[in-house]
Amino acid sequence: MRIKILKKLLDTWRRLLFLWQFVFILFFVGAGIGLFFLLSPSQLDVVQEAPKRNTVLVEVEPIKVQRFEENLVAVGNLVANDSVMLRPEIEGKITEILFTPGTHVEKGTSLIKIDDVILRAKVNEAQAQRRLAELDYKRTQLLVEKKVGPIKEMQKAYAAYEVHTAALRGAEKKLEKCLIVAPFGGLVGLTDMSIGSYVRPGEDLVMIEDIDPMKVDFHVGEVYIQDLKVGMPVKVKVDGFPNVYQGLVKAIDARVDTINHSIRVRASIDNASKDLRSGLFASVTLMLKEDETAIMVPESAIEQRKGEQVVYRIIDDKAVETPVVIGSRRDGMVVVEEGLFSYDIVVTAGASKLHFSGVPVRTISSSRMNEKGKDITNIVEKLKQEAK
């Protein structure tokens, strides 16, 4: 009896379960049909465009190809091309000052004369003694030729003649030192001497400097040694002068200063107007590198990925990760030495959302370009056409 009751209950449960399954199937089919007919065309478009919402919004900018100079600015001083302090080699009283301080003189121009009366007398004395020795030598030579005089006497007379000749040359050279002349053409400075001043050997008389061209000495850090070369162009700005002087590197010192770890460099600039003077402070701009077609991108386009520097290029609406080698920086821009082409477009903002290469993106012009009033759309299309 109990078994029959259980069988009836089990059959009833199975019928109910089947009925509920059928109801659920009808419910889901009806819901699907209703959703299909209820959705408007605009809503269908939204559903179709839903996958597009997975694209990343980024700011982009075309790279720039322009002339780039890598300059190094240093401070230095102007130095005369040639400079010497004139000093007497003999002592005596100044009898004449033959120049005007602060004027230009030519090489060999007489500048200062020292009293030469005594030295001139010594020259006359040496000339007389030499003349007497010459006559004595000729007399003994004649006797030897006639074989009535010893050769030894002739030799002694000749030696005496040579001694007096040398003494005369010495007296004449000493007399020449009474007249101080310009060793080269240049600008003579001020002198504290006057006519009648008594001077001794080595005492300062007057400075003379050749100031055209001018040398410019400055120091450069040791890290730039490999970039330094003789003949490199420089621009020199001198305080108090409006002009910018063009010049060239003429020499590089042989050793590095061990205290400040810099090396001395010497350049040369023209000074035809003679306006510049030695000792003036100068600001020197040294052109280390020059590239007429440098590829440049904003600093914000450079990202660090796995220990290397990369940028994201836009290719077929995808951001493609590209390793690059960068160079110098200037005004928020970076020189890319390897990795990019002149027609590339790079991501400048939003790269942090790009977790792998090839992410689909939607692009807008960078805020930096918007500030300049440029529309990226036309630029992008033009670059794409050029690339094709």
Legacy VTK file of the C-alpha trace (Angstrom):
# vtk DataFile Version 3.0
C-alpha trace
ASCII
DATASET POLYDATA
POINTS 388 float
0.000 0.000 0.000
2.754 2.410 0.958
4.751 1.562 -2.142
1.812 2.473 -4.394
1.423 5.831 -2.632
5.139 6.632 -3.093
4.994 5.761 -6.785
2.044 8.099 -7.272
3.867 10.953 -5.485
7.010 10.408 -7.610
5.005 10.489 -10.838
3.286 13.657 -9.725
6.673 15.346 -8.956
8.073 14.422 -12.348
5.023 15.923 -14.104
5.389 19.151 -12.126
9.156 19.395 -12.869
8.563 18.916 -16.582
5.848 21.568 -16.485
8.121 24.090 -14.780
10.925 23.447 -17.281
8.529 24.086 -20.123
7.327 27.331 -18.496
10.893 28.590 -18.049
11.774 27.861 -21.679
8.710 29.720 -22.891
9.600 32.653 -20.623
13.159 33.081 -21.930
12.129 32.677 -25.570
9.414 35.275 -25.128
11.765 37.652 -23.366
14.285 37.358 -26.162
11.669 37.988 -28.843
10.299 40.956 -26.903
13.761 42.481 -26.422
14.474 42.166 -30.147
11.252 43.986 -31.119
11.354 46.524 -28.317
14.875 47.838 -29.068
14.869 50.846 -31.405
17.409 51.207 -34.259
19.405 53.781 -32.241
19.616 51.326 -29.343
20.830 48.614 -31.700
23.581 50.951 -32.869
24.637 51.440 -29.270
24.783 47.672 -28.780
26.807 47.300 -31.963
29.151 50.070 -30.891
29.608 48.669 -27.406
32.840 46.865 -28.338
34.227 50.151 -29.561
33.964 51.492 -26.054
36.972 49.290 -25.213
39.236 51.604 -27.241
41.511 53.948 -25.275
41.275 57.697 -25.718
44.737 59.251 -26.190
46.216 62.552 -27.242
48.524 62.432 -30.251
50.859 64.726 -32.094
52.933 64.409 -35.275
56.661 64.444 -34.721
58.696 67.474 -35.745
61.588 67.467 -38.171
63.628 70.601 -37.675
67.109 72.011 -37.272
68.598 71.303 -33.861
71.739 72.598 -32.228
73.202 71.117 -29.066
74.950 74.027 -27.414
77.134 74.314 -24.342
77.321 77.649 -22.559
80.479 78.523 -20.642
82.043 81.642 -19.181
85.496 82.863 -20.044
87.765 85.850 -20.512
89.185 87.676 -23.486
92.923 87.381 -23.993
95.076 89.365 -26.398
96.463 87.499 -29.379
99.961 88.624 -28.325
100.810 90.490 -25.144
104.105 91.534 -23.582
105.335 93.906 -20.905
108.295 95.819 -22.313
111.264 95.968 -19.935
114.763 97.437 -20.383
117.824 95.222 -20.585
120.180 97.975 -19.490
120.055 100.654 -16.829
119.978 104.324 -17.555
117.891 107.448 -17.743
114.936 107.794 -20.100
115.600 110.569 -22.565
112.604 110.171 -24.915
109.099 108.664 -24.886
108.149 108.237 -28.521
104.566 106.932 -28.324
101.124 108.084 -27.273
99.559 105.776 -24.667
96.480 103.893 -25.881
97.326 104.104 -29.580
98.173 101.454 -32.150
101.776 101.081 -33.302
103.388 98.952 -35.982
106.089 96.354 -35.498
109.536 97.957 -35.094
108.182 101.363 -33.997
110.519 103.130 -31.523
108.808 103.579 -28.175
111.301 104.584 -25.470
114.898 105.813 -25.674
117.407 105.485 -22.834
120.454 107.746 -22.530
123.094 106.287 -24.884
125.952 108.791 -24.601
128.252 106.503 -22.642
127.440 103.429 -24.726
127.943 105.335 -27.944
131.364 106.398 -26.709
132.192 102.774 -25.962
131.221 101.863 -29.486
133.560 104.513 -30.859
136.323 103.203 -28.630
135.742 99.644 -29.784
135.798 100.788 -33.411
139.161 102.517 -32.876
140.685 99.493 -31.195
139.418 97.230 -33.937
140.883 99.537 -36.580
144.252 99.521 -34.813
144.185 95.708 -34.533
143.339 95.468 -38.208
146.341 97.634 -39.174
148.630 95.603 -36.920
147.424 92.381 -38.511
147.972 93.682 -42.050
151.481 94.834 -41.139
152.504 91.444 -39.716
150.899 89.725 -42.670
153.029 91.795 -45.066
156.179 90.935 -43.144
155.386 87.251 -43.311
154.777 87.477 -47.045
158.230 89.091 -47.415
159.640 86.403 -45.161
161.067 88.906 -42.731
158.576 88.357 -39.896
157.497 85.337 -37.849
154.183 83.684 -38.544
153.478 83.594 -34.817
153.308 87.376 -34.643
150.876 87.419 -37.533
148.669 84.901 -35.757
148.682 86.947 -32.572
147.771 90.063 -34.531
144.917 88.235 -36.235
143.570 86.949 -32.892
143.693 90.468 -31.462
141.798 91.717 -34.484
139.062 89.104 -33.950
138.799 89.980 -30.243
138.335 93.686 -30.993
135.815 92.843 -33.720
133.727 90.860 -31.213
134.048 93.660 -28.659
132.735 96.123 -31.237
129.722 93.907 -32.004
128.955 93.648 -28.285
129.170 97.412 -27.829
126.892 97.988 -30.814
124.317 95.490 -29.520
124.360 97.125 -26.120
123.842 100.497 -27.767
120.814 99.110 -29.634
119.231 98.211 -26.306
118.989 101.902 -25.482
116.126 102.098 -27.971
113.066 100.014 -27.033
110.921 99.126 -30.055
107.579 97.349 -30.562
108.151 93.581 -31.037
104.857 93.347 -32.970
102.043 95.592 -34.098
99.550 96.306 -31.358
97.995 98.632 -28.842
100.352 100.261 -26.331
99.039 100.801 -22.847
99.695 103.387 -20.188
103.115 103.976 -18.680
104.110 105.347 -15.303
107.513 106.451 -16.594
108.501 109.974 -17.540
111.436 111.562 -19.303
114.270 111.603 -16.818
113.153 108.469 -14.953
116.028 106.134 -14.099
115.278 102.547 -14.995
117.029 99.281 -14.248
117.011 95.983 -16.155
113.690 94.120 -15.806
111.672 97.121 -14.656
108.153 97.459 -16.161
107.891 100.162 -18.807
104.736 99.693 -20.891
102.408 96.912 -22.047
101.771 96.247 -25.705
99.005 93.935 -26.938
97.880 92.676 -30.315
94.065 92.640 -29.975
93.023 91.568 -33.478
92.120 88.759 -33.423
91.233 88.165 -29.790
91.570 84.888 -27.913
88.790 83.621 -25.670
89.791 81.225 -22.891
87.115 79.185 -21.136
86.722 75.871 -19.312
84.529 72.925 -20.283
83.565 69.972 -18.076
85.499 66.776 -18.627
82.330 64.935 -19.738
82.390 66.942 -22.980
85.991 66.130 -23.937
84.976 63.580 -26.570
82.788 66.206 -28.262
85.486 68.908 -28.427
87.302 69.448 -31.710
89.530 72.167 -33.102
87.571 74.250 -35.589
84.217 74.004 -33.804
82.141 77.208 -34.123
81.539 79.396 -31.076
79.419 82.455 -30.348
80.794 84.986 -27.894
78.760 87.613 -26.067
80.683 90.263 -24.151
79.089 92.323 -21.412
78.553 95.899 -22.533
78.679 95.088 -26.254
75.526 94.459 -28.325
77.215 92.311 -30.957
77.524 88.527 -30.890
80.992 87.607 -32.116
81.500 84.493 -34.235
84.652 82.459 -33.801
86.325 79.050 -33.921
88.015 76.792 -31.407
91.766 77.079 -31.992
93.282 74.882 -29.284
92.389 72.450 -26.495
94.612 72.079 -23.452
96.706 68.942 -23.067
95.461 68.038 -19.585
92.370 68.188 -17.394
92.351 70.266 -14.230
92.319 67.750 -11.365
90.631 70.186 -8.972
87.494 71.182 -10.880
87.689 68.393 -13.521
87.458 70.722 -16.493
89.633 71.346 -19.506
90.775 74.689 -20.862
89.690 75.598 -24.370
90.848 78.546 -26.465
88.836 80.119 -29.266
89.550 83.065 -31.536
87.251 85.898 -32.653
87.746 88.869 -34.977
88.219 92.310 -33.471
88.785 94.482 -36.513
87.134 97.446 -34.802
89.643 97.203 -31.905
86.761 97.737 -29.472
87.351 94.622 -27.378
90.066 94.529 -24.743
91.781 91.669 -22.966
90.381 90.755 -19.587
86.725 91.331 -20.504
84.207 88.785 -19.228
82.637 86.715 -22.000
79.772 84.253 -22.332
80.724 81.527 -24.798
78.209 79.319 -26.607
79.901 76.260 -28.051
78.036 74.308 -30.725
78.670 70.637 -29.901
76.331 69.091 -32.480
74.191 70.281 -35.383
71.445 68.365 -37.183
69.417 69.939 -39.974
66.764 67.159 -39.925
66.458 66.221 -36.263
63.394 64.159 -35.299
61.846 65.652 -32.158
58.941 64.633 -29.942
57.491 66.103 -26.735
59.006 64.820 -23.499
55.567 63.507 -22.507
55.714 61.019 -25.400
58.657 59.144 -23.851
57.693 56.201 -21.617
59.724 53.693 -19.613
58.868 50.069 -20.338
60.940 47.129 -19.099
64.034 49.230 -18.595
63.988 50.883 -22.002
62.564 54.078 -23.427
59.653 53.735 -25.816
57.024 55.794 -27.599
53.631 54.715 -28.926
53.131 55.244 -32.638
49.642 55.371 -34.156
49.363 52.755 -36.900
45.900 51.821 -38.268
44.179 53.296 -35.193
46.333 51.211 -32.859
49.055 52.284 -30.460
52.212 50.357 -31.332
54.996 50.333 -28.751
58.306 51.365 -30.350
61.725 51.387 -28.593
63.708 54.569 -29.262
67.125 56.037 -28.607
66.881 59.613 -27.385
69.414 62.413 -27.399
69.393 65.974 -26.169
66.461 67.893 -24.724
65.393 71.492 -25.210
62.260 73.469 -24.409
60.210 70.387 -23.555
61.237 68.517 -26.715
63.480 65.469 -27.080
65.667 64.484 -30.029
64.986 60.888 -31.120
68.127 59.492 -32.692
66.755 56.042 -33.578
63.337 54.398 -33.832
61.057 56.937 -35.548
60.388 58.232 -39.046
59.518 61.717 -40.183
55.869 60.801 -40.920
55.102 59.123 -37.556
52.396 60.234 -35.131
53.004 59.551 -31.448
50.933 59.423 -28.271
51.644 62.387 -26.004
49.049 61.774 -23.268
47.194 58.684 -22.093
50.063 56.230 -22.620
49.714 55.022 -19.018
46.459 53.330 -20.083
48.206 51.354 -22.820
49.230 48.095 -21.152
50.409 46.307 -24.281
51.365 47.061 -27.871
48.578 47.221 -30.442
45.804 48.571 -28.214
42.937 50.101 -30.284
42.774 53.822 -29.636
40.713 56.876 -30.388
42.871 59.949 -31.007
42.424 63.600 -30.299
44.878 66.446 -30.864
47.181 67.136 -27.943
46.359 69.975 -25.601
49.704 71.546 -26.451
48.737 71.786 -30.118
45.291 73.068 -29.228
46.921 75.901 -27.360
48.705 76.789 -30.582
45.434 76.660 -32.531
46.348 73.661 -34.692
43.920 70.956 -35.789
45.469 67.501 -35.635
42.910 65.905 -37.968
44.192 67.485 -41.186
47.782 66.931 -40.158
47.187 63.240 -39.426
45.432 62.664 -42.751
48.184 64.443 -44.636
50.885 62.407 -42.965
49.003 59.182 -43.646
48.774 60.059 -47.335
52.489 60.873 -47.439
53.301 57.598 -45.723
51.312 55.658 -48.356
LINES 1 389
388 0 1 2 3 4 5 6 7 8 9 10 11 12 13 14 15 16 17 18 19 20 21 22 23 24 25 26 27 28 29 30 31 32 33 34 35 36 37 38 39 40 41 42 43 44 45 46 47 48 49 50 51 52 53 54 55 56 57 58 59 60 61 62 63 64 65 66 67 68 69 70 71 72 73 74 75 76 77 78 79 80 81 82 83 84 85 86 87 88 89 90 91 92 93 94 95 96 97 98 99 100 101 102 103 104 105 106 107 108 109 110 111 112 113 114 115 116 117 118 119 120 121 122 123 124 125 126 127 128 129 130 131 132 133 134 135 136 137 138 139 140 141 142 143 144 145 146 147 148 149 150 151 152 153 154 155 156 157 158 159 160 161 162 163 164 165 166 167 168 169 170 171 172 173 174 175 176 177 178 179 180 181 182 183 184 185 186 187 188 189 190 191 192 193 194 195 196 197 198 199 200 201 202 203 204 205 206 207 208 209 210 211 212 213 214 215 216 217 218 219 220 221 222 223 224 225 226 227 228 229 230 231 232 233 234 235 236 237 238 239 240 241 242 243 244 245 246 247 248 249 250 251 252 253 254 255 256 257 258 259 260 261 262 263 264 265 266 267 268 269 270 271 272 273 274 275 276 277 278 279 280 281 282 283 284 285 286 287 288 289 290 291 292 293 294 295 296 297 298 299 300 301 302 303 304 305 306 307 308 309 310 311 312 313 314 315 316 317 318 319 320 321 322 323 324 325 326 327 328 329 330 331 332 333 334 335 336 337 338 339 340 341 342 343 344 345 346 347 348 349 350 351 352 353 354 355 356 357 358 359 360 361 362 363 364 365 366 367 368 369 370 371 372 373 374 375 376 377 378 379 380 381 382 383 384 385 386 387
